[in-house]
C-alpha cells in the first residue's frame, strides 16, 4: 500500500483504517468513535492542501476522493464518490516544490555490452527519464555504469529526485539487485523522503510495449507534434532529437514515466507542455546539456 485515500464527507476529508495511521503520523487527531478495528482522522476541506503536503513529504501518494452527486433515495441514501486527483511526491501540483526542480526519475536497465546475458551484477546500460512536471521538462538519455553503480549514485546525489520508478518483473528493463541496492542506499542517506515505486501496479505485470507504443502514447497525450499531412509529410510524428537519438533502454525508461503519469491522471498536463532535452552521460559529474533540441 503506497496510496493514502483522503475521502470527502461533507466539509471534511477523512482517512480510515491503515490510512488513518498515516494521518496520525503527520499530526491529525482521531475523530469520531472507533468501530472495532476501524478508526478515522480528518481535516477540513479548506486545509486539504496543507495536510496532503505533509503526507506527500513522507513519501506517500494521495488519492483525493470527492462527492460527485447528492444522496440518492433510490440507492438507499448512498452518495456517489470518485477519485478526482492522485498526487505523488513528484507529481504534486507544486505542493512540495521549492526553488529547486522536483524530478520524477524513471530508470530502466539492460546488459552491457548488449550481447551480454548476465544477470545485472556486472556492467549495465541504464536508461533515464527525468520529468519536472511543474515546468513540463523531460530529460532523456542513458549511460553505462559499473558493478558498484557509481555513476547512478552520482546522478541520484546531484538530481535528488522526489520519486523513482523502476520495474522488477519486465524481461527487458527490470532493475538488477545492484541497482536496487544503490537506490536503497540513496534513500537511507537522504534527509527528506524519496519514494521508490514499481511501474507494476497491483499483482499483474505491465503489458508488453515497444518503442512505437511509447511514442504513440506520448503523441496521444500531446507531447509530440504530427505533421500537417502536406507534401512529403504524411502526418508523421515530428520527433525532437532527444527522442530520435534515444537508446532502447532510454525509451524503456520513458515508457515507465509515461505509464506512471497516466496512472496519476496528469499525463496530458505534463506532456502537452513538454520540451525534451538531451541527457549527457554523467561521468564524474559532467554537466547536463541544458539547451533544448527542437
C-alpha positions as CSV (number, residue, x, y, z in Angstrom):
1,X,0.0,0.0,0.0
2,X,1.6,3.3,-1.1
3,X,-1.5,5.4,-1.7
4,X,-3.4,7.2,1.1
5,X,-7.1,7.8,0.4
6,X,-8.5,11.2,1.6
7,X,-12.2,10.9,1.2
8,X,-14.6,13.9,1.2
9,X,-17.5,13.7,3.7
10,X,-19.4,17.0,3.8
11,X,-16.9,19.6,4.7
12,X,-14.2,17.2,5.8
13,X,-11.7,14.8,4.2
14,X,-11.4,11.6,6.2
15,X,-8.8,8.9,6.3
16,X,-9.8,5.4,7.5
17,X,-8.2,2.2,8.8
18,X,-4.5,2.0,7.9
19,X,-4.7,5.3,6.1
20,X,-5.6,6.9,9.4
21,X,-2.3,5.7,10.8
22,X,-0.5,7.9,8.3
23,X,-2.8,10.8,9.2
24,X,-1.9,10.3,12.9
25,X,1.8,10.2,11.9
26,X,1.6,13.6,10.3
27,X,-0.3,15.2,13.2
28,X,-4.0,14.6,12.6
29,X,-6.2,13.5,15.6
30,X,-8.6,10.6,15.8
31,X,-12.2,11.8,15.3
32,X,-15.5,10.1,16.0
33,X,-15.9,6.8,17.7
34,X,-13.8,3.8,16.8
35,X,-15.7,0.8,15.4
36,X,-13.9,-2.5,16.1
37,X,-10.6,-2.1,14.2
38,X,-11.7,0.9,12.2
39,X,-10.6,4.4,13.1
40,X,-10.6,7.7,11.2
41,X,-8.8,11.0,11.2
42,X,-9.8,14.0,9.1
43,X,-9.2,17.6,8.2
44,X,-11.4,20.5,7.0
45,X,-11.7,20.7,3.2
46,X,-10.2,24.2,3.2
47,X,-6.8,22.8,4.5
48,X,-6.7,19.8,2.3
49,X,-3.5,21.0,0.5
50,X,-1.7,21.6,3.8
51,X,-2.3,18.1,5.1
52,X,-1.8,16.5,1.7
53,X,1.6,18.2,1.6
54,X,2.6,16.6,4.9
55,X,1.5,13.1,3.7
56,X,3.4,13.6,0.4
57,X,6.5,14.7,2.3
58,X,6.6,11.2,3.9
59,X,6.8,9.6,0.5
60,X,3.1,8.5,0.2
61,X,0.8,9.2,-2.7
62,X,-2.5,10.8,-2.0
63,X,-5.8,9.9,-3.7
64,X,-8.4,12.6,-3.4
65,X,-12.0,11.3,-3.4
66,X,-14.8,13.8,-3.9
67,X,-18.6,13.6,-3.6
68,X,-19.9,13.7,-7.2
69,X,-23.7,13.9,-6.5
70,X,-26.3,14.3,-3.8
71,X,-27.8,11.5,-1.7
72,X,-30.0,9.3,-3.9
73,X,-33.0,7.7,-2.3
74,X,-33.1,5.1,-5.0
75,X,-29.7,4.0,-3.9
76,X,-30.6,3.9,-0.2
77,X,-29.1,7.3,0.5
78,X,-25.7,6.4,-0.8
79,X,-23.6,9.3,-2.2
80,X,-21.5,8.5,-5.2
81,X,-17.8,9.3,-4.8
82,X,-15.0,9.2,-7.2
83,X,-11.2,9.6,-7.2
84,X,-10.7,13.0,-8.8
85,X,-7.0,13.5,-8.3
86,X,-3.9,11.5,-7.5
87,X,-0.9,13.3,-6.1
88,X,2.6,11.8,-5.7
89,X,5.8,13.4,-4.3
90,X,7.0,14.3,-7.8
91,X,3.5,14.9,-9.3
92,X,2.3,17.1,-6.5
93,X,0.7,20.2,-8.2
94,X,3.6,22.2,-6.7
95,X,2.7,21.5,-3.1
96,X,6.2,20.3,-2.2
97,X,8.0,22.5,-4.7
98,X,10.8,24.8,-3.6
99,X,13.3,26.8,-5.7
100,X,14.9,23.5,-7.0
101,X,13.5,21.2,-9.6
102,X,11.3,18.4,-8.4
103,X,12.1,15.4,-10.5
104,X,10.3,12.1,-11.2
105,X,13.1,9.7,-12.2
106,X,12.3,6.6,-14.1
107,X,15.1,4.0,-14.6
108,X,15.4,1.0,-16.9
109,X,18.4,-1.4,-17.3
110,X,20.0,-3.5,-19.9
111,X,23.1,-5.7,-20.1
112,X,26.3,-4.0,-21.4
113,X,27.5,-4.8,-23.9
114,X,24.1,-5.6,-25.4
115,X,25.0,-9.2,-26.3
116,X,25.9,-9.9,-22.7
117,X,23.2,-12.0,-21.0
118,X,24.4,-11.7,-17.4
119,X,22.0,-11.0,-14.5
120,X,23.0,-7.4,-14.0
121,X,25.8,-7.8,-11.5
122,X,28.4,-6.6,-14.0
123,X,28.3,-3.5,-16.3
124,X,24.9,-2.3,-17.4
125,X,23.4,0.4,-19.5
126,X,20.9,2.5,-17.5
127,X,18.1,4.4,-19.3
128,X,17.0,7.5,-17.6
129,X,13.9,9.7,-17.9
130,X,13.7,12.8,-15.6
131,X,10.4,14.8,-15.5
132,X,9.9,18.1,-13.8
133,X,6.1,18.2,-14.0
134,X,5.8,21.8,-12.8
135,X,7.5,23.2,-15.9
136,X,6.9,20.3,-18.3
137,X,10.5,19.4,-18.8
138,X,11.8,15.9,-19.8
139,X,15.4,15.0,-19.8
140,X,16.1,11.7,-21.5
141,X,19.1,9.5,-22.1
142,X,21.3,6.6,-21.0
143,X,24.8,5.8,-19.6
144,X,26.9,2.8,-18.9
145,X,27.7,2.0,-15.3
146,X,29.8,-0.5,-13.5
147,X,29.0,-3.1,-10.8
148,X,29.2,-0.6,-8.0
149,X,26.8,1.8,-9.7
150,X,29.0,4.8,-9.0
151,X,27.5,6.8,-11.9
152,X,24.0,6.1,-10.8
153,X,24.9,7.2,-7.2
154,X,26.4,10.4,-8.6
155,X,23.2,11.1,-10.6
156,X,20.9,10.5,-7.6
157,X,23.1,12.7,-5.4
158,X,23.0,15.5,-7.9
159,X,19.4,15.4,-9.0
160,X,17.8,14.4,-5.7
161,X,14.6,13.0,-7.2
162,X,11.5,13.0,-5.1
163,X,10.3,9.8,-6.7
164,X,12.0,6.9,-8.5
165,X,10.2,4.4,-10.8
166,X,11.6,1.0,-11.8
167,X,10.4,-2.3,-12.9
168,X,11.1,-5.5,-11.0
169,X,9.4,-8.0,-13.4
170,X,9.9,-7.0,-17.0
171,X,12.1,-9.2,-19.2
172,X,13.6,-6.0,-20.6
173,X,14.4,-3.1,-18.4
174,X,14.0,-4.6,-14.9
175,X,16.3,-3.3,-12.2
176,X,19.0,-5.6,-11.0
177,X,19.9,-6.3,-7.4
178,X,22.9,-4.0,-7.7
179,X,20.8,-1.1,-8.9
180,X,18.1,-1.7,-6.3
181,X,20.9,-1.7,-3.6
182,X,22.2,1.7,-4.9
183,X,18.6,3.1,-4.7
184,X,18.1,1.8,-1.2
185,X,21.5,3.3,-0.1
186,X,20.5,6.6,-1.5
187,X,17.1,6.5,0.3
188,X,18.8,5.9,3.6
189,X,21.2,8.8,3.1
190,X,18.6,11.4,2.2
191,X,17.4,13.8,4.8
192,X,13.9,14.0,3.2
193,X,11.8,11.2,1.8
194,X,12.4,9.8,-1.7
195,X,9.6,7.5,-2.8
196,X,10.6,4.3,-4.7
197,X,7.9,2.7,-6.7
198,X,7.5,-0.1,-9.2
199,X,5.9,0.5,-12.6
200,X,3.9,-2.6,-11.9
201,X,0.7,-1.6,-10.2
202,X,-1.1,-4.4,-8.2
203,X,-0.3,-8.1,-8.8
204,X,-0.3,-8.1,-12.6
205,X,2.7,-7.5,-14.8
206,X,2.6,-4.4,-17.0
207,X,1.6,-5.0,-20.7
208,X,4.3,-5.5,-23.3
209,X,5.1,-2.4,-25.2
210,X,7.5,-1.3,-27.9
211,X,9.3,1.9,-28.9
212,X,6.5,2.6,-31.3
213,X,3.9,2.1,-28.5
214,X,5.8,4.6,-26.3
215,X,5.9,7.2,-29.0
216,X,2.2,6.7,-29.7
217,X,1.4,7.2,-26.0
218,X,3.5,10.4,-25.8
219,X,1.8,11.7,-29.0
220,X,-1.6,10.8,-27.7
221,X,-1.1,12.9,-24.6
222,X,0.2,15.8,-26.7
223,X,3.9,15.5,-26.2
224,X,4.8,15.1,-29.9
225,X,3.5,17.1,-32.8
226,X,2.4,15.4,-36.0
227,X,3.0,16.8,-39.4
228,X,0.1,18.6,-41.3
229,X,-0.1,15.9,-43.9
230,X,1.4,18.1,-46.6
231,X,3.6,17.0,-49.5
232,X,6.2,14.6,-48.3
233,X,4.9,14.7,-44.7
234,X,2.1,12.2,-44.4
235,X,1.2,13.3,-40.9
236,X,4.2,11.5,-39.3
237,X,5.4,12.3,-35.8
238,X,7.9,15.1,-35.6
239,X,10.4,13.7,-33.1
240,X,12.7,16.0,-31.2
241,X,16.4,14.9,-31.4
242,X,16.3,13.6,-27.8
243,X,13.7,11.0,-28.9
244,X,15.3,10.3,-32.3
245,X,18.7,9.6,-30.6
246,X,17.4,7.8,-27.6
247,X,18.7,4.2,-27.0
248,X,16.2,1.4,-26.5
249,X,16.8,1.4,-22.7
250,X,16.2,5.1,-22.6
251,X,12.9,4.6,-24.4
252,X,12.0,1.9,-21.9
253,X,12.5,4.3,-19.0
254,X,10.3,6.9,-20.8
255,X,7.6,4.2,-21.1
256,X,7.7,3.8,-17.3
257,X,7.5,7.5,-16.7
258,X,4.5,7.9,-19.1
259,X,2.7,5.0,-17.5
260,X,3.2,6.5,-14.0
261,X,2.0,9.9,-15.2
262,X,-1.1,8.3,-16.8
263,X,-1.8,6.3,-13.6
264,X,-1.7,9.6,-11.7
265,X,-4.0,11.3,-14.3
266,X,-1.6,14.0,-15.2
267,X,0.0,12.7,-18.4
268,X,-1.9,15.3,-20.7
269,X,-1.0,18.2,-18.4
270,X,2.7,17.2,-18.2
271,X,3.3,16.1,-21.8
272,X,1.4,18.9,-23.5
273,X,3.9,21.4,-22.2
274,X,7.0,19.2,-22.5
275,X,10.3,20.2,-24.1
276,X,12.6,17.2,-24.5
277,X,16.3,17.6,-23.8
278,X,19.3,15.5,-24.4
279,X,20.8,13.7,-21.4
280,X,24.5,13.7,-21.2
281,X,26.5,10.7,-20.0
282,X,27.2,11.7,-16.4
283,X,30.7,10.5,-15.8
284,X,32.2,12.1,-12.7
285,X,29.6,14.9,-12.6
286,X,29.8,16.2,-16.2
287,X,27.1,18.8,-16.7
288,X,23.7,18.1,-18.2
289,X,23.2,19.6,-21.6
290,X,20.8,22.4,-20.9
291,X,19.8,23.6,-24.3
292,X,16.6,22.1,-25.7
293,X,16.7,20.2,-29.0
294,X,13.8,21.1,-31.3
